[in-house]
Amino acid sequence: MYKDIDIDELLSRMAGIPLIDLRSPGEYREVTIPGACNIPLLDNIERALVGTVHKNEGPERARKMAMEILAPKLPSFVYAFKKLAPKKEVIIFCWRGGDRSHFAGCILDAMGYKVYRLLGGFKAYRRYVLQYLDRELLPLRAVVVHGLTGVGKTDVLLELQKRGYPVLDLEGLARHRGSVFGKIGQPPSPGQKMFESLIAAELQKAESYGIFIVECESRRLGNLYVPGSVMNTMQRGYRILLYASVKTRIKRILRDYAPGGNDNLAALQEAVSRLAKYLGKSKVAELNDWLSRGNISGVIGFLLLQYYDPLYKYPDGPSDKYDLSVNTDNLERAVQKIETFIGGLAEFKDPRR
């Protein structure tokens, strides 16, 4: 028989064991437990039909209908597990640990699988996420990276993450770089619930380090909102200032927003047009004309010096208002300097050693 596990057991067992979301593809796309794969018992239409029968005719009739739908699909259902869990050990969950996970658990047990079922299903995980984030401050110290547009804040975070440090890449999780240019070249953003799940998962992993490293962000990223506890912890964190030459900054922005030259022309022009109330219609028309002529670096240089730098008001060189100031013209050297700073923090614990 399958074994029921709670959230704490789930978080401790997840490493190495496939986590399977049994809900419909629509439910899965909206929000799931980070790292879960989807093997649905019912597709979106089937789930809706069974739900309607449950509401109008009761649970027994709904179960009978579900069995009639599932019977011919059982071979392909079990085969999907064989591909994702060749060692025959899985963790499964449905919406609230009800019929879907009970049925799947019984079938898989009969097929020789070692099965763990999440008590309370995804609903229990959602409660965990809300409880984790619903506090004044997180049980971690933040190391917050500041700096003008193009200094390489994301580059630094990703390199530190590659080296094993606990990074909360809010822009990466939101799939939005911030500002009116934030969605250029980015895949669709997750919903708010999924965004919160991703944040909680990264912070939970960071707890063994005592810190997390994050870029300074506003509360809103596109249509998503950073939880208040994260913002409060960031405001009380260590502050690192990054700075770089204008030439380096323009080069990095070109790489991120126009990697194929004019491939993103329409998106760039649309984003520039959204700045009309700040720059004026005539200036926006001029900048979009520059873009159409291929002068992307000229537009970036203007926006940096005339709009974004005055807007964010960060120093363009070392400042004693920060715990550390780092020149990022040489990214490798900058990351090494930040590593040394992090290693000296009282709160930092390195579980890798």
C-alpha positions as CSV (number, residue, x, y, z in Angstrom):
1,M,0.0,0.0,0.0
2,Y,1.1,3.6,-0.5
3,K,2.4,5.6,2.4
4,D,1.0,9.1,3.3
5,I,3.6,11.8,4.0
6,D,3.2,15.4,5.2
7,I,4.8,18.6,3.8
8,D,8.0,18.2,6.0
9,E,8.5,14.7,4.8
10,L,7.9,15.8,1.2
11,L,10.6,18.5,1.4
12,S,13.1,16.1,2.9
13,R,12.4,13.3,0.5
14,M,12.1,15.2,-2.8
15,A,15.7,15.0,-3.8
16,G,16.1,12.1,-6.2
17,I,12.5,10.8,-6.1
18,P,10.2,11.8,-9.0
19,L,7.3,14.1,-7.9
20,I,4.2,13.6,-9.9
21,D,1.2,15.9,-10.1
22,L,-1.9,13.8,-11.0
23,R,-4.1,16.8,-11.6
24,S,-5.3,17.9,-15.1
25,P,-3.0,19.8,-17.4
26,G,-4.9,23.0,-16.8
27,E,-4.5,22.7,-13.1
28,Y,-0.8,21.9,-13.5
29,R,-0.1,24.8,-15.9
30,E,-1.7,27.3,-13.4
31,V,0.4,26.2,-10.4
32,T,2.2,23.2,-9.1
33,I,4.9,22.2,-6.6
34,P,8.2,23.3,-8.1
35,G,9.9,20.3,-9.7
36,A,6.8,18.3,-10.2
37,C,6.0,16.5,-13.5
38,N,2.4,16.1,-14.8
39,I,0.9,12.7,-15.4
40,P,-2.9,13.5,-15.3
41,L,-5.5,11.0,-14.5
42,L,-8.1,13.1,-16.3
43,D,-7.6,15.7,-19.0
44,N,-9.2,19.1,-18.7
45,I,-12.5,18.2,-20.4
46,E,-12.8,14.8,-18.5
47,R,-12.2,16.6,-15.2
48,A,-14.9,19.1,-16.0
49,L,-17.4,16.4,-16.9
50,V,-16.7,14.4,-13.7
51,G,-16.9,17.5,-11.6
52,T,-20.3,18.3,-13.1
53,V,-21.6,14.8,-12.4
54,H,-20.2,15.0,-8.9
55,K,-22.1,18.3,-8.3
56,N,-25.4,17.2,-9.9
57,E,-25.5,13.4,-9.2
58,G,-23.2,12.8,-6.3
59,P,-19.8,11.3,-5.6
60,E,-20.6,7.7,-6.3
61,R,-21.9,8.4,-9.8
62,A,-18.8,10.7,-10.4
63,R,-16.4,7.9,-9.3
64,K,-18.2,5.4,-11.6
65,M,-17.8,7.8,-14.6
66,A,-14.2,8.5,-13.8
67,M,-13.5,4.7,-13.7
68,E,-15.2,4.3,-17.1
69,I,-12.9,7.1,-18.5
70,L,-9.8,5.8,-16.9
71,A,-10.1,2.0,-17.7
72,P,-8.9,2.2,-21.3
73,K,-6.1,4.7,-20.4
74,L,-4.5,2.6,-17.7
75,P,-1.7,1.1,-19.8
76,S,-0.5,4.5,-21.1
77,F,-0.9,5.9,-17.6
78,V,1.3,3.3,-16.0
79,Y,3.8,3.5,-18.9
80,A,4.2,7.2,-18.2
81,F,5.4,6.4,-14.7
82,K,7.8,3.8,-16.1
83,K,9.5,6.5,-18.1
84,L,9.7,9.1,-15.3
85,A,10.4,6.7,-12.4
86,P,12.5,3.8,-13.7
87,K,13.5,2.9,-10.1
88,K,9.8,2.4,-9.2
89,E,9.7,5.0,-6.4
90,V,7.5,8.1,-6.7
91,I,5.8,10.8,-4.7
92,I,2.3,11.6,-6.0
93,F,-0.3,14.3,-5.2
94,C,-3.7,15.6,-6.5
95,W,-5.7,18.6,-5.4
96,R,-6.3,17.6,-1.8
97,G,-5.2,14.1,-1.4
98,G,-8.5,12.5,-2.4
99,D,-9.8,10.1,-4.9
100,R,-7.3,10.8,-7.7
101,S,-4.2,10.1,-5.6
102,H,-5.8,7.2,-3.8
103,F,-6.7,5.5,-7.1
104,A,-3.2,6.2,-8.6
105,G,-1.5,5.0,-5.4
106,C,-3.4,1.7,-5.4
107,I,-2.6,1.1,-9.1
108,L,1.1,1.9,-8.8
109,D,1.4,-0.2,-5.6
110,A,-0.1,-3.2,-7.5
111,M,2.5,-2.6,-10.2
112,G,5.3,-2.9,-7.7
113,Y,6.0,0.8,-7.1
114,K,7.1,2.3,-3.8
115,V,4.6,5.2,-3.5
116,Y,4.4,8.2,-1.2
117,R,1.2,10.2,-1.3
118,L,1.1,13.9,-0.1
119,L,-1.4,14.3,2.7
120,G,-3.8,17.1,1.8
121,G,-2.4,17.2,-1.8
122,F,-1.5,20.5,-3.5
123,K,-3.8,22.4,-1.2
124,A,-1.6,21.5,1.8
125,Y,1.5,22.7,-0.2
126,R,-0.2,26.0,-1.0
127,R,-1.0,26.5,2.8
128,Y,2.7,25.8,3.5
129,V,3.8,28.4,1.0
130,L,1.4,31.0,2.4
131,Q,2.5,30.3,5.9
132,Y,6.2,30.5,4.9
133,L,5.8,33.8,3.2
134,D,3.2,35.4,5.6
135,R,5.6,36.9,8.2
136,E,7.3,40.2,8.8
137,L,10.8,38.9,8.1
138,L,12.3,35.7,6.7
139,P,14.6,33.6,8.9
140,L,17.5,34.6,6.6
141,R,19.8,37.6,6.0
142,A,19.6,39.1,2.5
143,V,22.6,40.2,0.5
144,V,21.2,42.7,-1.9
145,V,22.8,43.7,-5.2
146,H,22.2,47.3,-6.3
147,G,23.4,49.2,-9.4
148,L,22.5,51.1,-12.5
149,T,20.9,49.4,-15.5
150,G,23.4,47.2,-17.4
151,V,26.1,46.8,-14.7
152,G,25.6,43.1,-14.7
153,K,23.5,42.4,-11.6
154,T,21.8,39.3,-13.2
155,D,25.2,38.1,-14.6
156,V,26.7,38.3,-11.1
157,L,23.7,36.4,-9.5
158,L,23.8,33.7,-12.1
159,E,27.6,33.2,-11.7
160,L,27.2,33.0,-7.9
161,Q,24.4,30.5,-8.3
162,K,26.6,28.5,-10.6
163,R,29.3,28.4,-7.9
164,G,26.8,27.0,-5.4
165,Y,25.6,30.1,-3.5
166,P,21.9,30.6,-2.5
167,V,20.5,33.0,-5.1
168,L,16.9,34.3,-5.3
169,D,16.7,35.4,-8.9
170,L,13.3,37.2,-8.8
171,E,13.5,38.4,-12.4
172,G,14.3,34.8,-13.6
173,L,11.5,33.3,-11.6
174,A,9.1,36.0,-12.9
175,R,10.5,35.7,-16.4
176,H,10.4,39.5,-16.5
177,R,13.5,41.8,-16.3
178,G,11.6,44.7,-14.9
179,S,10.9,48.1,-16.6
180,V,8.9,48.5,-19.9
181,F,11.5,46.4,-21.7
182,G,11.1,43.5,-19.2
183,K,9.2,41.0,-21.4
184,I,11.4,41.3,-24.5
185,G,12.7,37.9,-25.4
186,Q,11.1,36.3,-22.3
187,P,8.8,33.3,-22.2
188,P,5.3,33.7,-20.6
189,S,5.4,34.6,-16.9
190,P,4.0,32.3,-14.2
191,G,0.8,33.2,-12.3
192,Q,1.1,34.8,-8.9
193,K,0.6,31.5,-7.0
194,M,3.3,29.8,-9.0
195,F,5.7,32.7,-8.5
196,E,5.2,32.5,-4.8
197,S,5.8,28.7,-4.9
198,L,9.0,29.2,-6.7
199,I,10.2,31.9,-4.3
200,A,9.4,29.7,-1.3
201,A,11.2,26.7,-2.8
202,E,14.4,28.8,-3.3
203,L,14.3,30.4,0.1
204,Q,13.7,27.0,1.8
205,K,16.9,25.7,0.1
206,A,18.8,28.8,1.2
207,E,18.0,28.3,4.9
208,S,21.0,26.0,5.4
209,Y,23.3,28.9,4.3
210,G,21.8,31.5,6.6
211,I,21.6,34.0,3.7
212,F,20.2,34.6,0.2
213,I,21.6,36.8,-2.5
214,V,19.1,38.9,-4.5
215,E,18.9,41.8,-6.8
216,C,17.2,45.0,-5.5
217,E,13.7,45.0,-7.1
218,S,10.5,47.0,-6.8
219,R,7.5,45.2,-5.3
220,R,6.1,44.6,-8.8
221,L,7.6,42.6,-11.7
222,G,5.2,42.9,-14.6
223,N,1.9,41.6,-13.2
224,L,3.5,39.8,-10.3
225,Y,4.1,41.0,-6.8
226,V,7.1,40.1,-4.6
227,P,5.8,39.0,-1.1
228,G,6.1,41.6,1.6
229,S,8.3,39.4,3.8
230,V,10.9,39.2,1.0
231,M,10.8,42.9,0.5
232,N,11.1,43.6,4.2
233,T,14.1,41.2,4.5
234,M,15.8,42.8,1.5
235,Q,15.4,46.3,3.0
236,R,17.3,45.1,6.1
237,G,20.0,43.2,4.2
238,Y,23.6,43.8,3.3
239,R,24.0,46.2,0.4
240,I,26.4,45.6,-2.5
241,L,26.8,48.3,-5.2
242,L,27.9,47.3,-8.7
243,Y,29.2,49.8,-11.2
244,A,30.7,49.7,-14.7
245,S,31.6,51.9,-17.6
246,V,28.8,53.1,-19.9
247,K,30.5,51.2,-22.7
248,T,30.3,47.9,-20.8
249,R,26.7,48.6,-19.8
250,I,25.6,49.3,-23.4
251,K,27.3,46.1,-24.6
252,R,25.5,44.0,-21.9
253,I,22.1,45.5,-22.7
254,L,22.6,44.9,-26.4
255,R,23.3,41.3,-25.6
256,D,20.2,40.9,-23.5
257,Y,17.6,42.8,-25.5
258,A,18.9,42.8,-29.1
259,P,21.0,39.6,-29.5
260,G,19.9,39.3,-33.1
261,G,20.3,43.0,-34.0
262,N,16.9,44.1,-35.3
263,D,15.1,40.8,-34.6
264,N,13.4,42.5,-31.6
265,L,12.8,45.8,-33.4
266,A,9.0,45.8,-33.0
267,A,9.2,44.9,-29.3
268,L,11.8,47.5,-28.7
269,Q,9.8,50.2,-30.5
270,E,6.7,49.3,-28.6
271,A,8.6,49.5,-25.3
272,V,10.1,52.9,-26.2
273,S,6.6,54.2,-27.1
274,R,5.4,53.4,-23.6
275,L,7.9,56.0,-22.3
276,A,6.1,58.8,-24.2
277,K,4.7,60.4,-21.0
278,Y,8.2,60.7,-19.6
279,L,10.2,61.5,-22.7
280,G,7.6,63.3,-24.9
281,K,6.1,62.1,-28.1
282,S,8.7,63.8,-30.3
283,K,11.6,62.2,-28.6
284,V,10.0,58.8,-28.7
285,A,9.4,59.2,-32.4
286,E,13.1,60.2,-32.8
287,L,14.3,57.2,-30.8
288,N,12.1,54.8,-32.8
289,D,13.5,56.2,-36.0
290,W,17.0,55.5,-34.7
291,L,15.9,51.9,-34.0
292,S,14.5,51.5,-37.5
293,R,17.8,52.7,-38.8
294,G,19.7,50.1,-36.7
295,N,21.1,52.6,-34.2
296,I,20.2,50.4,-31.2
297,S,23.3,51.3,-29.2
298,G,22.5,55.0,-29.6
299,V,19.0,54.5,-28.2
300,I,20.3,52.5,-25.3
301,G,23.0,55.1,-24.5
302,F,20.4,57.9,-24.5
303,L,17.9,56.0,-22.3
304,L,20.7,55.1,-19.9
305,L,22.1,58.6,-19.4
306,Q,18.9,60.6,-19.9
307,Y,16.3,58.5,-18.3
308,Y,17.2,55.4,-16.3
309,D,20.3,56.7,-14.5
310,P,18.5,59.8,-13.3
311,L,15.5,57.6,-12.4
312,Y,17.4,55.1,-10.2
313,K,20.0,57.5,-8.9
314,Y,22.6,54.9,-8.1
315,P,26.3,56.0,-7.9
316,D,28.3,55.3,-11.0
317,G,31.4,54.5,-8.8
318,P,32.4,53.4,-5.3
319,S,30.2,54.7,-2.5
320,D,30.7,54.4,1.3
321,K,26.9,54.2,1.6
322,Y,27.1,50.5,0.7
323,D,28.7,47.6,2.5
324,L,30.7,46.8,-0.6
325,S,31.3,48.5,-4.0
326,V,32.4,46.4,-7.0
327,N,33.5,47.3,-10.5
328,T,32.0,44.8,-12.9
329,D,33.8,45.7,-16.1
330,N,35.7,42.4,-15.3
331,L,32.9,40.1,-14.2
332,E,35.2,37.3,-13.0
333,R,37.1,39.6,-10.7
334,A,33.9,41.2,-9.4
335,V,32.4,37.8,-8.5
336,Q,35.6,36.8,-6.7
337,K,35.4,40.0,-4.6
338,I,31.8,39.3,-3.7
339,E,32.6,35.7,-2.8
340,T,35.2,37.0,-0.3
341,F,32.7,39.4,1.1
342,I,30.0,36.7,1.6
343,G,32.5,34.3,3.1
344,G,33.2,36.9,5.9
345,L,29.6,37.4,6.9
346,A,28.7,36.3,10.4
347,E,25.4,34.8,9.2
348,F,26.9,32.8,6.3
349,K,27.2,29.0,6.7
350,D,28.5,26.9,3.9
351,P,27.0,23.4,4.1
352,R,29.1,22.4,1.1
353,R,32.2,22.2,3.4
